[in-house]
Amino acid sequence: MKFLPFLSIILFGLIISATACGGESTAKTEAREAIQNAAPAANTTQQAPTTNNAAPPPRPAEPAQNDKGVWHFTCAKGCAGGGGSAADKCAGCGGDLAHNQAYHAQ
């Protein structure tokens, strides 16, 4: 019987805290909804600029020869091995292919 007043105080405290927590969560929920409803309007006017770190798309490869039959890259040694579309090795002598400025001429 000594513990009856102590037990009633603890029980009363638990009832008060349980009731108070329920009301507080409702207020928090309403406040959160109000902030979320107001947030999109604020975000549309002050959006931070985005940076695009993606690599640009590759340029289409140019043909090895233009309409006049001029090679884009020709043998630096001038052999008759032909040419190519990139600075690779010559098919005739194995030397390096050099850029041919005449390929771009009109």
C-alpha positions as CSV (number, residue, x, y, z in Angstrom):
1,M,0.0,0.0,0.0
2,K,3.0,2.3,0.4
3,F,3.5,2.2,-3.3
4,L,0.0,3.2,-4.3
5,P,0.6,7.0,-4.3
6,F,3.9,6.5,-6.1
7,L,2.3,4.2,-8.7
8,S,-0.6,6.6,-9.3
9,I,1.9,9.5,-9.9
10,I,3.8,7.4,-12.5
11,L,0.5,6.3,-14.2
12,F,-0.7,9.9,-14.3
13,G,2.6,10.9,-15.8
14,L,2.5,8.3,-18.5
15,I,-1.1,9.3,-19.5
16,I,-0.1,12.9,-19.7
17,S,3.0,12.2,-21.8
18,A,1.2,9.8,-24.2
19,T,-1.6,12.5,-24.7
20,A,1.0,15.2,-25.2
21,C,3.0,13.3,-27.7
22,G,-0.1,12.5,-29.9
23,G,-1.0,16.2,-30.1
24,E,2.6,17.2,-30.9
25,S,3.0,14.8,-33.8
26,T,-0.2,16.2,-35.3
27,A,1.2,19.7,-35.1
28,K,4.5,18.5,-36.5
29,T,2.7,16.8,-39.4
30,E,0.7,19.9,-40.2
31,A,3.8,22.1,-40.1
32,R,5.7,19.7,-42.3
33,E,2.8,19.7,-44.9
34,A,2.7,23.5,-44.9
35,I,6.4,23.7,-45.5
36,Q,6.3,21.1,-48.3
37,N,3.4,22.9,-50.0
38,A,5.2,26.2,-49.8
39,A,8.6,24.8,-50.9
40,P,7.9,24.2,-54.6
41,A,7.0,27.9,-55.1
42,A,10.2,29.0,-53.5
43,N,12.3,26.5,-55.5
44,T,10.9,27.5,-58.9
45,T,12.1,31.1,-58.5
46,Q,15.5,30.5,-57.0
47,Q,16.9,27.4,-58.7
48,A,20.7,27.0,-58.6
49,P,22.2,26.6,-62.1
50,T,23.2,23.0,-62.9
51,T,26.5,22.1,-64.4
52,N,26.7,19.5,-67.1
53,N,29.7,17.3,-66.5
54,A,28.8,14.9,-69.3
55,A,31.2,14.6,-72.1
56,P,30.0,16.2,-75.4
57,P,28.9,13.8,-78.0
58,P,31.6,12.7,-80.4
59,R,31.9,14.4,-83.7
60,P,31.0,12.3,-86.7
61,A,34.0,10.9,-88.5
62,E,35.1,12.6,-91.6
63,P,35.4,10.4,-94.8
64,A,38.9,9.4,-95.8
65,Q,38.5,11.2,-99.2
66,N,36.5,14.2,-100.2
67,D,34.4,14.5,-103.3
68,K,37.4,15.3,-105.4
69,G,39.2,12.1,-104.3
70,V,41.8,14.0,-102.1
71,W,42.9,12.0,-99.0
72,H,42.4,13.6,-95.6
73,F,45.8,12.2,-94.4
74,T,48.6,11.4,-96.8
75,C,52.0,9.7,-96.4
76,A,54.5,12.2,-95.0
77,K,57.2,10.5,-97.2
78,G,55.1,11.0,-100.4
79,C,54.8,7.4,-101.3
80,A,51.9,6.1,-103.5
81,G,50.5,4.0,-100.7
82,G,47.5,6.3,-100.5
83,G,46.1,7.8,-97.4
84,G,43.5,7.5,-94.7
85,S,40.9,9.2,-92.5
86,A,43.2,9.4,-89.4
87,A,46.9,10.0,-88.5
88,D,47.8,6.3,-88.7
89,K,50.5,4.4,-90.5
90,C,50.9,4.4,-94.3
91,A,49.8,1.1,-95.9
92,G,52.6,1.3,-98.5
93,C,55.7,2.2,-96.5
94,G,54.6,2.1,-92.8
95,G,55.5,5.8,-92.3
96,D,53.2,8.2,-90.5
97,L,50.3,9.8,-92.3
98,A,50.3,13.6,-92.1
99,H,47.3,16.0,-92.3
100,N,46.5,17.1,-95.9
101,Q,45.3,20.7,-95.9
102,A,44.1,20.4,-99.5
103,Y,41.4,18.0,-98.3
104,H,39.6,21.0,-96.7
105,A,40.1,23.3,-99.7
106,Q,37.1,24.2,-101.8
